[in-house]
Amino acid sequence: MAIRLIEGLHLTATNKRHLAEIIRNGWTEGQSNRIAYTVTPVEDHPHRFRYHWRKRESDDFGRPVLREGRGLIECLPDP
């Protein structure tokens, strides 16, 4: 399964792999070690999904910060 970014900022290969696994299993949420993902299908586009990821980090002063990313991906089946 291949993930293609349509809108949003850069996704790493690991992010794409995690999103593909969530979609492959039919889940709407998933979590890796540090990043939590949410995936929502887009109506009228069977292979498109909206995604949202969240990651807790610390800033330069040691304060907790929540990083987030949102966008649109297309999930293409393997040939």
PDB file of N, CA, C and O in Angstrom:
ATOM      1  N   MET A   1       0.858  -1.169   0.000  1.00  0.00           N
ATOM      2  CA  MET A   1       0.000   0.000   0.000  1.00  0.00           C
ATOM      3  C   MET A   1       0.902   1.230   0.000  1.00  0.00           C
ATOM      4  O   MET A   1       1.808   1.345   0.826  1.00  0.00           O
ATOM      5  N   ALA A   2       0.652   2.138  -0.921  1.00  0.00           N
ATOM      6  CA  ALA A   2       1.458   3.349  -1.030  1.00  0.00           C
ATOM      7  C   ALA A   2       0.641   4.557  -0.562  1.00  0.00           C
ATOM      8  O   ALA A   2      -0.542   4.686  -0.876  1.00  0.00           O
ATOM      9  N   ILE A   3       1.291   5.425   0.183  1.00  0.00           N
ATOM     10  CA  ILE A   3       0.664   6.651   0.681  1.00  0.00           C
ATOM     11  C   ILE A   3       1.242   7.832  -0.084  1.00  0.00           C
ATOM     12  O   ILE A   3       2.460   7.997  -0.167  1.00  0.00           O
ATOM     13  N   ARG A   4       0.359   8.649  -0.640  1.00  0.00           N
ATOM     14  CA  ARG A   4       0.786   9.851  -1.362  1.00  0.00           C
ATOM     15  C   ARG A   4       0.193  11.070  -0.653  1.00  0.00           C
ATOM     16  O   ARG A   4      -1.013  11.142  -0.418  1.00  0.00           O
ATOM     17  N   LEU A   5       1.054  12.015  -0.320  1.00  0.00           N
ATOM     18  CA  LEU A   5       0.628  13.242   0.352  1.00  0.00           C
ATOM     19  C   LEU A   5       0.011  14.187  -0.671  1.00  0.00           C
ATOM     20  O   LEU A   5       0.642  14.514  -1.676  1.00  0.00           O
ATOM     21  N   ILE A   6      -1.218  14.625  -0.420  1.00  0.00           N
ATOM     22  CA  ILE A   6      -1.908  15.546  -1.324  1.00  0.00           C
ATOM     23  C   ILE A   6      -1.837  16.971  -0.777  1.00  0.00           C
ATOM     24  O   ILE A   6      -1.522  17.907  -1.513  1.00  0.00           O
ATOM     25  N   GLU A   7      -2.128  17.132   0.509  1.00  0.00           N
ATOM     26  CA  GLU A   7      -1.967  18.451   1.129  1.00  0.00           C
ATOM     27  C   GLU A   7      -1.476  18.265   2.552  1.00  0.00           C
ATOM     28  O   GLU A   7      -1.753  17.252   3.194  1.00  0.00           O
ATOM     29  N   GLY A   8      -0.756  19.242   3.025  1.00  0.00           N
ATOM     30  CA  GLY A   8      -0.165  19.168   4.354  1.00  0.00           C
ATOM     31  C   GLY A   8       1.350  19.221   4.250  1.00  0.00           C
ATOM     32  O   GLY A   8       1.914  19.244   3.156  1.00  0.00           O
ATOM     33  N   LEU A   9       1.993  19.241   5.402  1.00  0.00           N
ATOM     34  CA  LEU A   9       3.442  19.298   5.422  1.00  0.00           C
ATOM     35  C   LEU A   9       4.034  17.910   5.239  1.00  0.00           C
ATOM     36  O   LEU A   9       3.304  16.923   5.148  1.00  0.00           O
ATOM     37  N   HIS A  10       5.322  17.838   5.188  1.00  0.00           N
ATOM     38  CA  HIS A  10       6.071  16.611   4.928  1.00  0.00           C
ATOM     39  C   HIS A  10       5.695  15.472   5.874  1.00  0.00           C
ATOM     40  O   HIS A  10       5.529  15.680   7.075  1.00  0.00           O
ATOM     41  N   LEU A  11       5.565  14.275   5.324  1.00  0.00           N
ATOM     42  CA  LEU A  11       5.398  13.059   6.116  1.00  0.00           C
ATOM     43  C   LEU A  11       6.638  12.199   5.908  1.00  0.00           C
ATOM     44  O   LEU A  11       7.090  12.023   4.776  1.00  0.00           O
ATOM     45  N   THR A  12       7.183  11.670   6.978  1.00  0.00           N
ATOM     46  CA  THR A  12       8.338  10.791   6.851  1.00  0.00           C
ATOM     47  C   THR A  12       7.872   9.417   6.364  1.00  0.00           C
ATOM     48  O   THR A  12       6.678   9.119   6.361  1.00  0.00           O
ATOM     49  N   ALA A  13       8.825   8.594   5.957  1.00  0.00           N
ATOM     50  CA  ALA A  13       8.495   7.236   5.531  1.00  0.00           C
ATOM     51  C   ALA A  13       7.848   6.469   6.683  1.00  0.00           C
ATOM     52  O   ALA A  13       6.938   5.669   6.465  1.00  0.00           O
ATOM     53  N   THR A  14       8.312   6.708   7.895  1.00  0.00           N
ATOM     54  CA  THR A  14       7.729   6.048   9.064  1.00  0.00           C
ATOM     55  C   THR A  14       6.290   6.492   9.281  1.00  0.00           C
ATOM     56  O   THR A  14       5.429   5.666   9.583  1.00  0.00           O
ATOM     57  N   ASN A  15       6.014   7.795   9.130  1.00  0.00           N
ATOM     58  CA  ASN A  15       4.637   8.293   9.244  1.00  0.00           C
ATOM     59  C   ASN A  15       3.742   7.622   8.207  1.00  0.00           C
ATOM     60  O   ASN A  15       2.635   7.188   8.526  1.00  0.00           O
ATOM     61  N   LYS A  16       4.215   7.538   6.975  1.00  0.00           N
ATOM     62  CA  LYS A  16       3.433   6.916   5.905  1.00  0.00           C
ATOM     63  C   LYS A  16       3.177   5.437   6.202  1.00  0.00           C
ATOM     64  O   LYS A  16       2.081   4.931   5.962  1.00  0.00           O
ATOM     65  N   ARG A  17       4.185   4.756   6.720  1.00  0.00           N
ATOM     66  CA  ARG A  17       4.033   3.341   7.055  1.00  0.00           C
ATOM     67  C   ARG A  17       2.992   3.147   8.155  1.00  0.00           C
ATOM     68  O   ARG A  17       2.169   2.234   8.083  1.00  0.00           O
ATOM     69  N   HIS A  18       3.030   4.006   9.173  1.00  0.00           N
ATOM     70  CA  HIS A  18       2.042   3.917  10.252  1.00  0.00           C
ATOM     71  C   HIS A  18       0.632   4.218   9.745  1.00  0.00           C
ATOM     72  O   HIS A  18      -0.314   3.515  10.099  1.00  0.00           O
ATOM     73  N   LEU A  19       0.485   5.250   8.924  1.00  0.00           N
ATOM     74  CA  LEU A  19      -0.827   5.587   8.370  1.00  0.00           C
ATOM     75  C   LEU A  19      -1.353   4.451   7.492  1.00  0.00           C
ATOM     76  O   LEU A  19      -2.540   4.130   7.546  1.00  0.00           O
ATOM     77  N   ALA A  20      -0.488   3.843   6.689  1.00  0.00           N
ATOM     78  CA  ALA A  20      -0.903   2.724   5.831  1.00  0.00           C
ATOM     79  C   ALA A  20      -1.380   1.547   6.672  1.00  0.00           C
ATOM     80  O   ALA A  20      -2.366   0.898   6.322  1.00  0.00           O
ATOM     81  N   GLU A  21      -0.704   1.267   7.762  1.00  0.00           N
ATOM     82  CA  GLU A  21      -1.096   0.157   8.636  1.00  0.00           C
ATOM     83  C   GLU A  21      -2.458   0.421   9.283  1.00  0.00           C
ATOM     84  O   GLU A  21      -3.276  -0.492   9.399  1.00  0.00           O
ATOM     85  N   ILE A  22      -2.700   1.654   9.701  1.00  0.00           N
ATOM     86  CA  ILE A  22      -3.989   2.021  10.298  1.00  0.00           C
ATOM     87  C   ILE A  22      -5.111   1.829   9.278  1.00  0.00           C
ATOM     88  O   ILE A  22      -6.158   1.264   9.595  1.00  0.00           O
ATOM     89  N   ILE A  23      -4.883   2.307   8.043  1.00  0.00           N
ATOM     90  CA  ILE A  23      -5.897   2.194   6.990  1.00  0.00           C
ATOM     91  C   ILE A  23      -6.095   0.728   6.608  1.00  0.00           C
ATOM     92  O   ILE A  23      -7.231   0.287   6.437  1.00  0.00           O
ATOM     93  N   ARG A  24      -5.021  -0.026   6.474  1.00  0.00           N
ATOM     94  CA  ARG A  24      -5.089  -1.443   6.092  1.00  0.00           C
ATOM     95  C   ARG A  24      -5.935  -2.246   7.085  1.00  0.00           C
ATOM     96  O   ARG A  24      -6.669  -3.151   6.688  1.00  0.00           O
ATOM     97  N   ASN A  25      -5.831  -1.916   8.362  1.00  0.00           N
ATOM     98  CA  ASN A  25      -6.577  -2.635   9.391  1.00  0.00           C
ATOM     99  C   ASN A  25      -7.994  -2.105   9.594  1.00  0.00           C
ATOM    100  O   ASN A  25      -8.754  -2.665  10.385  1.00  0.00           O
ATOM    101  N   GLY A  26      -8.359  -1.028   8.887  1.00  0.00           N
ATOM    102  CA  GLY A  26      -9.696  -0.476   9.013  1.00  0.00           C
ATOM    103  C   GLY A  26      -9.922   0.327  10.287  1.00  0.00           C
ATOM    104  O   GLY A  26     -11.063   0.548  10.692  1.00  0.00           O
ATOM    105  N   TRP A  27      -8.844   0.759  10.910  1.00  0.00           N
ATOM    106  CA  TRP A  27      -8.944   1.530  12.147  1.00  0.00           C
ATOM    107  C   TRP A  27      -9.120   3.012  11.830  1.00  0.00           C
ATOM    108  O   TRP A  27      -8.851   3.447  10.710  1.00  0.00           O
ATOM    109  N   THR A  28      -9.568   3.779  12.810  1.00  0.00           N
ATOM    110  CA  THR A  28      -9.650   5.235  12.661  1.00  0.00           C
ATOM    111  C   THR A  28      -8.594   5.929  13.509  1.00  0.00           C
ATOM    112  O   THR A  28      -8.337   7.120  13.330  1.00  0.00           O
ATOM    113  N   GLU A  29      -7.978   5.190  14.436  1.00  0.00           N
ATOM    114  CA  GLU A  29      -6.929   5.751  15.292  1.00  0.00           C
ATOM    115  C   GLU A  29      -5.828   4.728  15.474  1.00  0.00           C
ATOM    116  O   GLU A  29      -6.044   3.522  15.353  1.00  0.00           O
ATOM    117  N   GLY A  30      -4.647   5.235  15.766  1.00  0.00           N
ATOM    118  CA  GLY A  30      -3.523   4.359  16.057  1.00  0.00           C
ATOM    119  C   GLY A  30      -2.425   5.148  16.730  1.00  0.00           C
ATOM    120  O   GLY A  30      -2.425   6.379  16.702  1.00  0.00           O
ATOM    121  N   GLN A  31      -1.496   4.446  17.329  1.00  0.00           N
ATOM    122  CA  GLN A  31      -0.417   5.127  18.029  1.00  0.00           C
ATOM    123  C   GLN A  31       0.870   4.334  17.884  1.00  0.00           C
ATOM    124  O   GLN A  31       0.883   3.113  18.038  1.00  0.00           O
ATOM    125  N   SER A  32       1.950   5.042  17.587  1.00  0.00           N
ATOM    126  CA  SER A  32       3.269   4.440  17.622  1.00  0.00           C
ATOM    127  C   SER A  32       3.856   4.812  18.983  1.00  0.00           C
ATOM    128  O   SER A  32       3.126   5.234  19.880  1.00  0.00           O
ATOM    129  N   ASN A  33       5.129   4.663  19.132  1.00  0.00           N
ATOM    130  CA  ASN A  33       5.749   4.982  20.413  1.00  0.00           C
ATOM    131  C   ASN A  33       5.391   6.371  20.922  1.00  0.00           C
ATOM    132  O   ASN A  33       4.943   6.524  22.059  1.00  0.00           O
ATOM    133  N   ARG A  34       5.587   7.376  20.086  1.00  0.00           N
ATOM    134  CA  ARG A  34       5.426   8.758  20.547  1.00  0.00           C
ATOM    135  C   ARG A  34       4.366   9.548  19.806  1.00  0.00           C
ATOM    136  O   ARG A  34       3.990  10.631  20.253  1.00  0.00           O
ATOM    137  N   ILE A  35       3.873   9.040  18.686  1.00  0.00           N
ATOM    138  CA  ILE A  35       2.946   9.798  17.850  1.00  0.00           C
ATOM    139  C   ILE A  35       1.588   9.103  17.811  1.00  0.00           C
ATOM    140  O   ILE A  35       1.509   7.893  17.599  1.00  0.00           O
ATOM    141  N   ALA A  36       0.516   9.877  18.017  1.00  0.00           N
ATOM    142  CA  ALA A  36      -0.854   9.367  17.918  1.00  0.00           C
ATOM    143  C   ALA A  36      -1.453   9.875  16.604  1.00  0.00           C
ATOM    144  O   ALA A  36      -1.337  11.055  16.273  1.00  0.00           O
ATOM    145  N   TYR A  37      -2.091   8.973  15.863  1.00  0.00           N
ATOM    146  CA  TYR A  37      -2.665   9.287  14.559  1.00  0.00           C
ATOM    147  C   TYR A  37      -4.170   9.120  14.587  1.00  0.00           C
ATOM    148  O   TYR A  37      -4.692   8.250  15.284  1.00  0.00           O
ATOM    149  N   THR A  38      -4.881   9.970  13.814  1.00  0.00           N
ATOM    150  CA  THR A  38      -6.307   9.827  13.568  1.00  0.00           C
ATOM    151  C   THR A  38      -6.506   9.922  12.057  1.00  0.00           C
ATOM    152  O   THR A  38      -5.941  10.799  11.402  1.00  0.00           O
ATOM    153  N   VAL A  39      -7.317   9.007  11.507  1.00  0.00           N
ATOM    154  CA  VAL A  39      -7.557   8.953  10.064  1.00  0.00           C
ATOM    155  C   VAL A  39      -9.065   8.947   9.828  1.00  0.00           C
ATOM    156  O   VAL A  39      -9.804   8.206  10.476  1.00  0.00           O
ATOM    157  N   THR A  40      -9.513   9.786   8.887  1.00  0.00           N
ATOM    158  CA  THR A  40     -10.936   9.886   8.553  1.00  0.00           C
ATOM    159  C   THR A  40     -11.101   9.773   7.044  1.00  0.00           C
ATOM    160  O   THR A  40     -10.454  10.525   6.315  1.00  0.00           O
ATOM    161  N   PRO A  41     -11.940   8.864   6.541  1.00  0.00           N
ATOM    162  CA  PRO A  41     -12.160   8.768   5.095  1.00  0.00           C
ATOM    163  C   PRO A  41     -12.847  10.022   4.550  1.00  0.00           C
ATOM    164  O   PRO A  41     -13.640  10.661   5.241  1.00  0.00           O
ATOM    165  N   VAL A  42     -12.529  10.358   3.304  1.00  0.00           N
ATOM    166  CA  VAL A  42     -13.142  11.502   2.628  1.00  0.00           C
ATOM    167  C   VAL A  42     -14.294  10.984   1.772  1.00  0.00           C
ATOM    168  O   VAL A  42     -14.113  10.065   0.974  1.00  0.00           O
ATOM    169  N   GLU A  43     -15.476  11.572   1.937  1.00  0.00           N
ATOM    170  CA  GLU A  43     -16.639  11.154   1.151  1.00  0.00           C
ATOM    171  C   GLU A  43     -16.389  11.414  -0.327  1.00  0.00           C
ATOM    172  O   GLU A  43     -15.710  12.374  -0.691  1.00  0.00           O
ATOM    173  N   ASP A  44     -16.939  10.555  -1.173  1.00  0.00           N
ATOM    174  CA  ASP A  44     -16.857  10.655  -2.642  1.00  0.00           C
ATOM    175  C   ASP A  44     -15.453  10.408  -3.192  1.00  0.00           C
ATOM    176  O   ASP A  44     -15.255  10.506  -4.403  1.00  0.00           O
ATOM    177  N   HIS A  45     -14.482  10.093  -2.352  1.00  0.00           N
ATOM    178  CA  HIS A  45     -13.123   9.761  -2.794  1.00  0.00           C
ATOM    179  C   HIS A  45     -12.686   8.528  -1.995  1.00  0.00           C
ATOM    180  O   HIS A  45     -12.174   8.664  -0.884  1.00  0.00           O
ATOM    181  N   PRO A  46     -12.880   7.338  -2.547  1.00  0.00           N
ATOM    182  CA  PRO A  46     -12.681   6.121  -1.758  1.00  0.00           C
ATOM    183  C   PRO A  46     -11.259   5.877  -1.258  1.00  0.00           C
ATOM    184  O   PRO A  46     -11.074   5.158  -0.277  1.00  0.00           O
ATOM    185  N   HIS A  47     -10.256   6.457  -1.906  1.00  0.00           N
ATOM    186  CA  HIS A  47      -8.874   6.201  -1.495  1.00  0.00           C
ATOM    187  C   HIS A  47      -8.234   7.381  -0.767  1.00  0.00           C
ATOM    188  O   HIS A  47      -7.032   7.362  -0.501  1.00  0.00           O
ATOM    189  N   ARG A  48      -9.019   8.405  -0.443  1.00  0.00           N
ATOM    190  CA  ARG A  48      -8.472   9.591   0.219  1.00  0.00           C
ATOM    191  C   ARG A  48      -8.894   9.641   1.684  1.00  0.00           C
ATOM    192  O   ARG A  48     -10.007   9.266   2.055  1.00  0.00           O
ATOM    193  N   PHE A  49      -7.952  10.124   2.501  1.00  0.00           N
ATOM    194  CA  PHE A  49      -8.173  10.194   3.938  1.00  0.00           C
ATOM    195  C   PHE A  49      -7.598  11.485   4.494  1.00  0.00           C
ATOM    196  O   PHE A  49      -6.543  11.944   4.058  1.00  0.00           O
ATOM    197  N   ARG A  50      -8.296  12.065   5.454  1.00  0.00           N
ATOM    198  CA  ARG A  50      -7.757  13.185   6.226  1.00  0.00           C
ATOM    199  C   ARG A  50      -7.021  12.588   7.406  1.00  0.00           C
ATOM    200  O   ARG A  50      -7.512  11.653   8.038  1.00  0.00           O
ATOM    201  N   TYR A  51      -5.855  13.116   7.707  1.00  0.00           N
ATOM    202  CA  TYR A  51      -5.100  12.604   8.848  1.00  0.00           C
ATOM    203  C   TYR A  51      -4.791  13.731   9.821  1.00  0.00           C
ATOM    204  O   TYR A  51      -4.785  14.907   9.457  1.00  0.00           O
ATOM    205  N   HIS A  52      -4.537  13.348  11.054  1.00  0.00           N
ATOM    206  CA  HIS A  52      -4.140  14.278  12.112  1.00  0.00           C
ATOM    207  C   HIS A  52      -3.189  13.506  13.012  1.00  0.00           C
ATOM    208  O   HIS A  52      -3.539  12.432  13.501  1.00  0.00           O
ATOM    209  N   TRP A  53      -1.991  14.035  13.239  1.00  0.00           N
ATOM    210  CA  TRP A  53      -1.067  13.389  14.164  1.00  0.00           C
ATOM    211  C   TRP A  53      -0.702  14.354  15.275  1.00  0.00           C
ATOM    212  O   TRP A  53      -0.688  15.571  15.089  1.00  0.00           O
ATOM    213  N   ARG A  54      -0.404  13.781  16.441  1.00  0.00           N
ATOM    214  CA  ARG A  54      -0.041  14.566  17.627  1.00  0.00           C
ATOM    215  C   ARG A  54       1.175  13.929  18.286  1.00  0.00           C
ATOM    216  O   ARG A  54       1.290  12.706  18.372  1.00  0.00           O
ATOM    217  N   LYS A  55       2.079  14.786  18.750  1.00  0.00           N
ATOM    218  CA  LYS A  55       3.297  14.295  19.391  1.00  0.00           C
ATOM    219  C   LYS A  55       3.652  15.225  20.544  1.00  0.00           C
ATOM    220  O   LYS A  55       3.742  16.439  20.364  1.00  0.00           O
ATOM    221  N   ARG A  56       3.852  14.659  21.716  1.00  0.00           N
ATOM    222  CA  ARG A  56       4.259  15.451  22.888  1.00  0.00           C
ATOM    223  C   ARG A  56       5.772  15.545  22.921  1.00  0.00           C
ATOM    224  O   ARG A  56       6.475  14.544  22.788  1.00  0.00           O
ATOM    225  N   GLU A  57       6.264  16.766  23.099  1.00  0.00           N
ATOM    226  CA  GLU A  57       7.698  17.033  23.163  1.00  0.00           C
ATOM    227  C   GLU A  57       7.968  18.042  24.269  1.00  0.00           C
ATOM    228  O   GLU A  57       7.050  18.523  24.933  1.00  0.00           O
ATOM    229  N   SER A  58       9.232  18.348  24.451  1.00  0.00           N
ATOM    230  CA  SER A  58       9.643  19.415  25.370  1.00  0.00           C
ATOM    231  C   SER A  58      10.314  20.507  24.557  1.00  0.00           C
ATOM    232  O   SER A  58      11.050  20.223  23.612  1.00  0.00           O
ATOM    233  N   ASP A  59      10.055  21.773  24.928  1.00  0.00           N
ATOM    234  CA  ASP A  59      10.726  22.870  24.239  1.00  0.00           C
ATOM    235  C   ASP A  59      12.120  23.070  24.844  1.00  0.00           C
ATOM    236  O   ASP A  59      12.557  22.282  25.684  1.00  0.00           O
ATOM    237  N   ASP A  60      12.807  24.119  24.417  1.00  0.00           N
ATOM    238  CA  ASP A  60      14.173  24.383  24.880  1.00  0.00           C
ATOM    239  C   ASP A  60      14.266  24.643  26.375  1.00  0.00           C
ATOM    240  O   ASP A  60      15.345  24.529  26.956  1.00  0.00           O
ATOM    241  N   PHE A  61      13.157  24.989  26.999  1.00  0.00           N
ATOM    242  CA  PHE A  61      13.145  25.280  28.431  1.00  0.00           C
ATOM    243  C   PHE A  61      12.587  24.121  29.257  1.00  0.00           C
ATOM    244  O   PHE A  61      12.368  24.256  30.461  1.00  0.00           O
ATOM    245  N   GLY A  62      12.359  22.982  28.600  1.00  0.00           N
ATOM    246  CA  GLY A  62      11.852  21.807  29.296  1.00  0.00           C
ATOM    247  C   GLY A  62      10.347  21.791  29.519  1.00  0.00           C
ATOM    248  O   GLY A  62       9.827  20.910  30.204  1.00  0.00           O
ATOM    249  N   ARG A  63       9.651  22.758  28.944  1.00  0.00           N
ATOM    250  CA  ARG A  63       8.197  22.811  29.088  1.00  0.00           C
ATOM    251  C   ARG A  63       7.549  21.865  28.078  1.00  0.00           C
ATOM    252  O   ARG A  63       8.027  21.750  26.949  1.00  0.00           O
ATOM    253  N   PRO A  64       6.465  21.186  28.468  1.00  0.00           N
ATOM    254  CA  PRO A  64       5.787  20.286  27.525  1.00  0.00           C
ATOM    255  C   PRO A  64       5.117  21.066  26.391  1.00  0.00           C
ATOM    256  O   PRO A  64       4.500  22.107  26.615  1.00  0.00           O
ATOM    257  N   VAL A  65       5.249  20.545  25.185  1.00  0.00           N
ATOM    258  CA  VAL A  65       4.680  21.164  23.987  1.00  0.00           C
ATOM    259  C   VAL A  65       4.004  20.060  23.182  1.00  0.00           C
ATOM    260  O   VAL A  65       4.502  18.935  23.131  1.00  0.00           O
ATOM    261  N   LEU A  66       2.875  20.372  22.556  1.00  0.00           N
ATOM    262  CA  LEU A  66       2.188  19.423  21.695  1.00  0.00           C
ATOM    263  C   LEU A  66       2.382  19.854  20.251  1.00  0.00           C
ATOM    264  O   LEU A  66       1.929  20.929  19.857  1.00  0.00           O
ATOM    265  N   ARG A  67       3.050  19.028  19.460  1.00  0.00           N
ATOM    266  CA  ARG A  67       3.198  19.272  18.016  1.00  0.00           C
ATOM    267  C   ARG A  67       2.091  18.531  17.301  1.00  0.00           C
ATOM    268  O   ARG A  67       1.732  17.418  17.684  1.00  0.00           O
ATOM    269  N   GLU A  68       1.546  19.147  16.255  1.00  0.00           N
ATOM    270  CA  GLU A  68       0.452  18.542  15.506  1.00  0.00           C
ATOM    271  C   GLU A  68       0.660  18.732  14.015  1.00  0.00           C
ATOM    272  O   GLU A  68       1.331  19.669  13.582  1.00  0.00           O
ATOM    273  N   GLY A  69       0.084  17.842  13.247  1.00  0.00           N
ATOM    274  CA  GLY A  69       0.103  17.950  11.793  1.00  0.00           C
ATOM    275  C   GLY A  69      -1.210  17.443  11.237  1.00  0.00           C
ATOM    276  O   GLY A  69      -1.790  16.491  11.760  1.00  0.00           O
ATOM    277  N   ARG A  70      -1.677  18.079  10.179  1.00  0.00           N
ATOM    278  CA  ARG A  70      -2.938  17.698   9.530  1.00  0.00           C
ATOM    279  C   ARG A  70      -2.742  17.742   8.033  1.00  0.00           C
ATOM    280  O   ARG A  70      -1.879  18.459   7.526  1.00  0.00           O
ATOM    281  N   GLY A  71      -3.541  16.974   7.335  1.00  0.00           N
ATOM    282  CA  GLY A  71      -3.455  17.010   5.883  1.00  0.00           C
ATOM    283  C   GLY A  71      -4.362  15.990   5.236  1.00  0.00           C
ATOM    284  O   GLY A  71      -5.263  15.431   5.862  1.00  0.00           O
ATOM    285  N   LEU A  72      -4.095  15.764   3.955  1.00  0.00           N
ATOM    286  CA  LEU A  72      -4.884  14.860   3.133  1.00  0.00           C
ATOM    287  C   LEU A  72      -3.923  13.914   2.428  1.00  0.00           C
ATOM    288  O   LEU A  72      -2.927  14.345   1.847  1.00  0.00           O
ATOM    289  N   ILE A  73      -4.230  12.619   2.486  1.00  0.00           N
ATOM    290  CA  ILE A  73      -3.400  11.624   1.824  1.00  0.00           C
ATOM    291  C   ILE A  73      -4.266  10.780   0.902  1.00  0.00           C
ATOM    292  O   ILE A  73      -5.486  10.713   1.046  1.00  0.00           O
ATOM    293  N   GLU A  74      -3.598  10.140  -0.046  1.00  0.00           N
ATOM    294  CA  GLU A  74      -4.246   9.171  -0.917  1.00  0.00           C
ATOM    295  C   GLU A  74      -3.561   7.848  -0.693  1.00  0.00           C
ATOM    296  O   GLU A  74      -2.333   7.767  -0.712  1.00  0.00           O
ATOM    297  N   CYS A  75      -4.340   6.816  -0.482  1.00  0.00           N
ATOM    298  CA  CYS A  75      -3.818   5.481  -0.203  1.00  0.00           C
ATOM    299  C   CYS A  75      -4.038   4.622  -1.436  1.00  0.00           C
ATOM    300  O   CYS A  75      -5.171   4.268  -1.763  1.00  0.00           O
ATOM    301  N   LEU A  76      -2.945   4.286  -2.119  1.00  0.00           N
ATOM    302  CA  LEU A  76      -3.034   3.512  -3.346  1.00  0.00           C
ATOM    303  C   LEU A  76      -2.666   2.057  -3.089  1.00  0.00           C
ATOM    304  O   LEU A  76      -1.663   1.787  -2.429  1.00  0.00           O
ATOM    305  N   PRO A  77      -3.451   1.118  -3.593  1.00  0.00           N
ATOM    306  CA  PRO A  77      -3.127  -0.298  -3.389  1.00  0.00           C
ATOM    307  C   PRO A  77      -1.847  -0.670  -4.130  1.00  0.00           C
ATOM    308  O   PRO A  77      -1.482  -0.038  -5.121  1.00  0.00           O
ATOM    309  N   ASP A  78      -1.175  -1.701  -3.636  1.00  0.00           N
ATOM    310  CA  ASP A  78       0.043  -2.179  -4.285  1.00  0.00           C
ATOM    311  C   ASP A  78      -0.317  -2.764  -5.655  1.00  0.00           C
ATOM    312  O   ASP A  78      -1.374  -3.374  -5.818  1.00  0.00           O
ATOM    313  N   PRO A  79       0.569  -2.572  -6.636  1.00  0.00           N
ATOM    314  CA  PRO A  79       0.275  -3.105  -7.990  1.00  0.00           C
ATOM    315  C   PRO A  79       0.330  -4.616  -8.023  1.00  0.00           C
ATOM    316  O   PRO A  79       0.110  -5.220  -9.073  1.00  0.00           O
TER     317      PRO A  79
END
